[in-house]
Each structure stands twice: as C-alpha cells, then as structure tokens.
Amino acid sequence: MIESNKKYVIGLDFGTDSCRALIVDVCNGHEVATGVSFYPRWKAGLYCDARCNRYRQHPLDYMESMTEAVHMALSHLEKEEVASICGLCFDTTGSTPVLTDRDGMPLALRPEFAEEPDAMFILWKDHTAVREAEQINTLIRERNLDYLIYEGGTYSSEWVWSKVLHVINTNPAVRDAAYSWAEHCDWMTGLVTGNTIPEKMFRSRCAAGHKAMWHESWGLPSFSVLLELNPSLRNILPHLFTETYTSDTHAGALTTEWAARLGLPQGIAVAVGALDAHMGAVGASVAPGVLTRIMGTSTCDIMVAEKTEIGDRCIEGICGQVDGSVLPGFIGFEAGQSAFGDIYAWFAKMLSWALKNIPETEAGQQALDDMLTGLTREAQGIELSEDNIVALDWMNGRRTPYADQSVKGAIAGLTLGSTAPEIFKALVEATAFGSRRIVEHMKSQGLRIDSVNAIGGISKKAPFVMQTLADVLGMPIRIVRSEQTCALGAAMFAAVAAGVYPTVEEAMRYMGSDIEIEYRPDTGRKKIYEILYRKYLQLARNAEIINHTNH
C-alpha cells in the first residue's frame, strides 16, 4: 500500500517521433513509471515528402499514441497509485499548428480531409512555407512594424503564420473549410478538458509568444496587416485569441470521456501546455545564467533572465523572447539549430542507399543499426588537425542566428582519399560549431551564460558528440540524469496546476533531476578547433552568398 498522502502527476511529452508519458512523485521527483508509443502513421512515412520538406502528422497519431503511452505507464502502478494521480500537463514540438473547424477539431478528423496532409498538423520541421515567411518579413519591414522585435527580428517558415498562410495560399478546399487554427500543445489541453472551441481554448503564452508574434502590448498582429498577406485570412482571424496563459495556469479538469480512455482519475487538474524545449528546460532546473540545450533531431537552446536584467532590450537573431514562456515571472529566450541528430541520420541513410534492394532481414537491419556506431568509433580515432574536412550544418536551414530556412549545408576539403568516418567527424564538428555560433551570438547580445546543461537523446547516447561540443565551446557540458526531462518539466507544471506547489520554482526544488555526467573541454583540442571554427565561419559566409545568389 502507498502512503495515504502520496500524490503523483503525469507529464505527456509529444516529440517528433513518439509520445512519452511520465508519472512522477511530487514529493521527491522520483520517476515512478514511463510509457513510450511511436506514432504509427508517421513511422510508416505517411503524409511526408522530404524532397519538398513536407512533414505532416495525423491527429489520430497523437490521440492513439497518447492513449497507448499512458496505459503503458499505468500498467506499472497499483490501483491505489493510479488513484493518487492529481494532475497532468502536455508539452509538444512547435510550431506544430493545425487548421480546425468551428468545434476546434483538426480538419483531418473530417471524412473529406482524412487523407489530406494540409488538413493535418504541420510539424515544426516542415519548410514548405519558406516563401510565405519571406512575404511576412518583407511586409513587416516595409511597414516598419514592431511585430518582429521580440521574435529575434526574423520570422521563420517553421512558425505558425507562415504555415497557415502556405495552406491558405495553395489549398482552396482546406482554406474554405478552415474556421481557426490551434497549436498542438493547446489542442491537446483542450481535447482532454473538453474545451476545444477556438474562441475559448486556453492558448499557451510560450507557443503564441515565440511562434505567433503575440505580445502583451498588442496581442496578435492586427487584422489589417494579416489581411495584406492574404484576404482569405478574414475567415479565420475573428476566431483566434487575444489572451495567453503561462503553464502554471489551471486549464480545466480531465473529462469523463478522456478519464475512461486513458485510465486516469476523472476531474484531475490539467495545466496549460507549452513547447517541449521550454518545459525541458524547467525539467533541467533552468535558472538565470544557465543555457539548457535540448539535443535530439534538432536542438533548442533555452535561457531565462530577470526582467530587471533585460529591461527594454530586444535580443536580435534568436527565436524570440517572451515574458513567462519558460518560468512565470522571467523572460524566456529561445534559439537553436534546425538539424542536429537529423544530420547524422541523413549521412547514415545516404551511405546505406546501395543496400535499399536487399531483402529486409534481421542481419541486414542490424548492419544498418550498427552504421552510426561504427562511424563514431572510427571518427574518434582520427587525428585532429587544422587540415581536417570542414562541414556546414545547414542541411535543414538555419534557425539561429537570424533564421533562414532557404540556406543549405556544405562540405569542404574533400579529396579522393576522404573516408566516410572523416566526413562523419566533420558533420559532428559542424553541429558543434553551429552550437558555438549560437552561444557567441547570445553573449554578444548581452545574455549571461555561466554554464550549459544538456538534455535529450543525443546528450545520453552520443559521448563523442558531447565531448566534441565541450571542446568546441570550451565549456563544461552537464548532462541531466532524467531520461524524460521534457515530460518531467510538464509534470512540474501539473503539480502547480493541481495545487501541490504554489510556484514552478518550488516544484523544481523538490522534483528536479540531478546531474549524471559532466564533459570537460580538452584545452589542446580546443586550440585546433579555434582554427577549424574560423574555417567554418568562412564556409558559412561563402555558402550564404552562393545560396542567396541562386535563390
């Protein structure tokens, strides 16, 4: 039997590939149980086309995987323990918006749009809206408007207005059926609390501030400006929002229907959701001066600062600064790289092209699984030299500094003697150089960075990558122990919404994870990386000139 006063909360983390459910003891942060469910349609490659950078996810993937992940986690608990769960909260990738009907349901849930990618959630890494992002940036700059000053100065094709505008511009059937739009984190919260009506749905301060140009001084951009982008937006704009909420806000109670579906107690508290990286930073005990790196398929770099430290300054070239987006009462900052682990996966997939016609066998699959391990082993043994191959990490565009999804990656210094491990090593170093460029940019803008914490799959599984990053940054990298840090951050907000703790800072005190390992920079290697980093910067300048000339 558990103690009568025992209380648990559940954090639900929707990543690029899967949903993770984490059950946490609110008293000590003990991670009681987990469940992971991969999105079945996404795993099958449905609705995506990498050739045109289209990445879509069906809402049924989210609903089904959430249900499976929660049941998997609950299977490890006794009946009394399940009854002790008092709150839940969501974190999701973003910007991952969807166009909805008047009930707030994604259009893909309607029979006529069940197989229409434009009616589904548009994943964060979808870059079909590059032209629309350029249109938004041009209009705002020509009109000398303020909407981008808290977005780092540049609007991205990864963000909601670019994506919505792209669908409106290119798909008349979806355009005519659309009543509103919702971010993934907001829709999940609305779904399980029975509050999906667009005009009433709780909207995340985090998602709206970083991705939708929302600011407390003006709300969303004015109708007149948005209608200049496309007059058809008039059908959507009246059904959006003016207010946003930080994630310590109680958004409602779990409905009878979803309590039954998930196997959770009816009526438990549901907190306002947020983006995964921001909640991951909370799970990693973010504080002023600490840069939290969420490292997976891409990276997000999250910081907070006191309002008195920032004042009226606007940090340029990042992915936004938003009051309360990470910790209520603090200014939250976001930066990042559009591809990180995705670059390593791309290289392995490219090398395996010749094996594409080999029948799928256990041995063949094992060979593919071992490829990155073998590349890493060989790359670690290559002598570091200032004459090494240098690569540029823009294979999926550039997120920071100064977002530009039209730029492309590059590899320089190849010879007929170049090997796959040498190229892989250069790609690892390129992702580290891209990380350093972000750190240097943020410091140059006056943000204080005293230490770096890392979370996410890459930080756990790739010591070669992490040591390279420490050497390139010239800073120690501390790895947070929790395997599910984003879900842990969501669980902390769930504990606040459930009334267990009055503030998120208090929840972090009791529920925070400790440091598992620290990578320290090698001073000898750092000297050579200084030379290679200068070559990286030159390659970036050259590639940008070539790209924009062709563009």
N, C-alpha and C positions, 0 to 999 in steps of 0.2 A: 504493500500500500504506500502511496505517496503522502507526503505531509499535507494536512488539510489546507494550509495556506499557500501551497505550491501553485505558481502561475507560469504558464507558457504562452509564447506568442509565435506567430508564423510569418516569416518573410518569404515572399514569392518573387523570384528573380527571373525575368524573361530576357535571356541572352539572344545572340544571333542564331544559335542552333537548337537551343533547348530551354525548357522551363525547369527551374530548381526550386524546390520547397524546402525550407529550413525551419525546424522547430527549435526554439531557444528558451532556456530557463531565464526568466527575467531577473532572478536574484544574483546570478553569477556569470551569465553569458554562456553557460555550458550548452553546446550544440547537441541537442538530445537526439535528433533524427533528421535524415535528409531523404529526398526523393528527386530523381532526375528523369525527365521524359523528353525525348527528342521529337521535334515537330515532324510528323510523318510525311506531309506533302513537301515540305522544304527539303527533307532528307532525300526525297526522290527527285529533287531538282525541278519540281513543277513551278510554273509561272515565272521562271527566271531566264534571263538570257545575258550571259556575261559579255557577249560580243558588243552589246549596246548598253552595258552597265545597268540592266534592269533586274532588280531584286525585289520580289513581292512575296508576301506571306498571307496565307488564308486565315481569316479569323477563327475558323474551326480548328486550325493547328493550335492556336493559343488556348482555346476552351478545352480541347481534348487533352493536351499535354498538361495543363494546369490540374485537371481532374486526376490524371494518372499520377503526376508527381506528388500531389497531396496524399492520395491513397497510399502510395509507396512509403511516404514518411510516416503516416499514421499507423501503418502495419507494424511498426516497431514499438508502439505505445500500448500501455494497458488502457482499459476503458476509462478508468478514473483519470488517467493522464490526459486523454483526449478531452474530457470534460473540463480540465483545468486551462485549456487554451482560451485566452480572453481577447485576443486582437490579431489583426493581420494587416499587411501593407504590401504594395506592389512596387517593384522597380522594373523598368523596361529600357530597351535601347531607344535611341531618339536622335534625330527627329524621325518618328515612325508613325505618320498620320494615315488616316483613312477617311474617305468621304462617306457620309451617313445619310439615312433617310430622316424623316421628322421625328421618329422614335429614338434616334441616336444609334440605330443598328447599321453596321457596315453594309454597304450595298451588295457586297459579295454574298451575304446571307439571304438575298432575294434570289428566287429561282432564275430569273432572266440574266443575272450577273454572276452566277455561281462559279463560272469558269473565266471570268473577265479579270485579268490582272489589274486593270486600272480601278477596279472596284474593291481591291484588297488593300491591306496595309502596305505602305511603301517603305521598305526597310531603310534604315539610316544610310547604308552604303549605296543605295540606288542613286546613280548620277545621270539619269535621263533628263534632268531639269537644268543642265548647265546653261542653256540659252535663256531660260526663264530667270535664273539667278543674275545673269548679266543684265537682263531687262530691268530687274528690280534695282540693282546697283546703279545703273545709268539714270533711271528716273529719280531716285532719291538724291543722287549727287547733282543732277541738273537742277533740281528744285531746291537744293541746299537745305534739305530737311534733316532733322536730328535723329531719325529712327535708327541709324546705324551706329551712333556714337557709343552705345552700350553693347553693341554686337561685335566690337573689335574693328569696326569701320568697313567691313565687307560682309555681304550676305552670301550664304553658301547654297549650292544645289542640294546639299544634304538636309536642308531645313524646310519647314512645313510650307511656307508660302510659295517657294519655288516648285515644290512637288504638286501642290494643289493647282497652281497655275498651269503646270505642264499638262495635267489631266484635263483641265478645263479647255486648254488650247487644242488638244489633239483627239479628244474622245467625246463627240457630241451626245451620245446616248448616256454616258455616265454624267456628263455635265448637266443634262436636263433633269436627271433623276436626283442629283445631289441637293440636299437640304442644308447640310452643315459639314464640318469636319471635326475629328477628335484625334488627339494623340493617344497612342497605345496605353500609356500609363493612366490616363484619365478614363479611357473607356473601360479598362479592367475594373477600376474602382467603381465606376457607375454600374457596370454589369452586375457585380455581386451585391451591391446595395440597392438595386432597383431604381437607380437614378441616372438613366442614360439620356433623358430629354436634353437636347443640346443647350437650350437656354438655361437649364437648371443644373447641369452637370458640374461637379467641382473640377476646376481647372488648375493644374499644377503650376505654381509660381516658377518652379525650376524649368519645366518644359516651355512654358509660354515666354518667360523672360529670355532664355537662351536661344530659342528657335523661332519664335513668332514675332519678335520685335515689340513684345509687350513691355511697357514700363509704367510705373505707378503714376507718373506725371501726365501720361497721355493715353494709357490703355493700349489697345491695338492701334496700328496705323489708321489714319482717318479713312472713311469710306471713299471720299473723293480721290484720294491718292491711289487706293487699291483698285478703284474702278478704271483708272487710267491704264492699269496693266491689262485688264480685260473687263469690259462692261458686264459680262456674264456672271461675274462675282456678285452681282446685286442679288442673285437668288440665294446666296449663302451668308453674306455679311450680316443681315439682321438677326441671324440665328446663332451668333457666336457669344462673346462674353466681354465683360469689362473688368471683372474682379478675378483675382487669382489667390491661391492659398498655399501656405507653406505646409510641409508634410507632417508637422506636429498637430495638424488640424484633424478633428474627428469628422469624417466624411459621411458617416452613416453606420448602419448595422447590417450584418450579413443576413440576407433574406432567407425565408424558409426554403425556397427552391434551391438556392445555392448551398445552404447548410446541408440539405439532403444529398445533393450531388457530390459535395466534397467530403462529407462525413464529419463536418465540424459543428460545434455548438451553434444553434440559431441565435442571432442577435449580438454576436461578438462585435467589438469595435473594429471599424475599418478606417485606416488613415488615408489621407490624400497621398497619391503616388508621386513618383519622381523618376528622373532618368537614372539608369543603373550606375553610371560612373559617380554621380554625386552621392548616391546612397552608399556606394562602395567606399568613398572617402570617409563617410561617417562611420562605417564599419571598421575602418582602419584608424579611427580616433583622430580625425583631421583636427588641426589647430593652426593658428597663425604661424607662418614661417615653415610649415611642413607641406611639401609638394607630394601629393598622392598620385602615383602612376597606376592606372588600371590597364593592364597589359594582356591583350588577347589578340584577336584577329586584327584589331586596330588598337590605338591607345587613346585614353583620355587622361589629361593632366588637370587635377583639381586642386584649388587652393581656397583659403578663406583669409579675410583680413578684417580688422576692426574698422568700423565706419570712420572713426576719427583719424585713422592712419591713411585712408584713401581720400577722404574729403570729396571734392568735386572732380577729381581726376578721372579721366576715361582712359582705360588701357587699350592701346591700339593693337590690331593684328591678331587678337585672340578670338575665342568663340563666345565671348560675352562675359559681362559682369552683372550680377543680379543680386539684389538685396534679398537674402533669405533662401537662395536657391540650394544651398548646401546645409548651413546651420542657420536657423532663425536668429535674426539679430546681427548677423555678419554678412559682409559682401562676399559672394561666391564667384570664383573665376574658373573658366574652363578653357583648355587648349587641347592639342592632341595631334595624332598622326592618322591619316585616313587608311593606312595599311601598316601592319607590323607583322604579326604572325601570318597573315594572309600572303605576305611576300615569300616567306619560307615555303608555305604550302604551294604557292604558284610555281616555284622553282622545282620542287619535287614532282609536281604534276607534269611539268614540261619535260623533265627528264624521263618520265615514265611513258611518254607518248608512244614509243615504239612497242610497248607491251600491251597496247589497247586491244589487240585482237586475240591475245592469249586467253583461253577459257578461264573463267573465274574458279580458282581453286584455293584451298587453304594455304598452300605453299606460295602461290602467286601473290595472294593478298598479304601474306607475311613479309614477302620481299618488298612490297610497296611500303608497308608499315615501317620496315627497318631502314628505309632510304634516308630519312632525315637523321636517324641515329647514326648511320654510317657517315653521312656528310659532316655531321657535327664532330664525330671522332677524328676524322681526317683533318678538318679545318683547324681543330685545336692544336694539331701538331705542326702546322705551317709556321715558319719563322716570320715574325712581324717585321716588316721592312717598309720604309718610306716609298719603295717602288712597287708595293702591292697594288692589285686591282682596286679601283675606287668605283663605287656604285652610288646611285641617287635613288632615294626611297619614295618616289612619287608614282609608283605603279597604279595607285588608285587616286591620284591627285594629291593636293597638299591642303591640309586642314589648318595648320599653324606653322609659321606666322603668315597672316594675310591669306585667307582661304582662296584657293584657286583649283577647282576640280578639272580644269582643262589641261593642266600641265601633265607631263609624262615622265616616267622613270628613265634611267640611263645607266649604262655600264661602260667604264673607260679603262683603257690599259690592257685590253685583251691581246694575246698573241696566239700563234698556232700551238704553243706549248701550254696554254692556260688549261687548268683542270676544273672539273665540277666542284670539288671542295674549295678551290681558290675563289671561284665565283660565289659560292655559298658564304664563305667567310666575308667577302666584300659586301654581300647583302646584309649580313648580320651587323657589320660595322656601319653600313648605311643607315639602318634603323637607329643605331646608337647615335650617329652624327645628327640625324633628324631630331632626336630627343635633345641633344645638346643645343641645337639651334633654338629650340623652344625655350629651354632654361635660360640661355643667354638673352633671348628676346624679352622674356618676362622680367629678368633682373634689370635690363636696360630701361624698362618701363617703370621701374621703382618698386617692383614687388620683392619682398624679402623672402629668400629661400635658404633656410638653415639646414634642412635635412630632406631626404627623399624616402618615402615609404612606397613599396610596390605590392600590388595585389593582382590576381588574375592568373590564368593558366600558364602564360609564358613565365611569370615570376616563379612558379612552382616547378615547372618541368624542364626548364632550359638554363642550367647553371652557366653554360658557355655564353649564352646571350647576356645573362645578368652580370657576369664578370666583365664582359666586354663593355657593357653600359657603364659600370662603375669606373673602368679605366678611362673611357672617353669623357665622362662627366668630371672625373677627378673628385668624385664624392662617394661616400659610402651609400649603399642601397640596402635598406632594411626590408626584409620580406615578412609580411604579416602572416601569422600562423593559420588563421581561419581559411578553410578551403572554399568557403562561400561568403566572402566578405560583403558583396553587394546585398545578398539576402540578409546577412547579419545587420547591415545598416537599416534595411527595411524593417527588420524585427524590432530594432531600437525605436523607430518611429511608431510602430504598432504598440509598443509598451507605453509610449506617451499618450497616444490616442485612447488607449484603454484606461488611462488614469493611474498607471503604476508609478510613473515618474512625472514630475512637473515639467521637466525640460529634457531636450535631447542630450545636453551636456551631462546631466545627471544619469541618464540611461547609459551613456558611454562610459562613465566612471565604473559602473557595475557590470556592464555587458561587453566591454571592449576586449579585443583579442590581443595577445602579446606578440612579440617579435620572435620569429622562428630562426632566422639566419641573417647575417649581415655580410654583404660583399664589399670588401675594401679595395680601393684602387691601387694598382701596381704603378709606382712612380716611374719606373723605367719604361714601361709600355706607354704610359701617358705622354711621354716626350715624343715618341714616334707618332702617336695618334694626333698630336698637335699638328704635325706636318700633313698627315692624311686628311685631317679635318679641313685644313686650308684648301686642299685639292677638292674636297667635297663641295665647299662653298663656291669654288670656281666652276666646277661642273654644274652646279645648280644655276649659276648666273648664265652660263652658256646654253644650258638646256632651256631655260626660260626664254631667252632671246629667240632660239630656234622655234620653240613651240608657239610663241605668240606671232612670229613671222608667218608660220604655216597656218595658224588659226585665223 
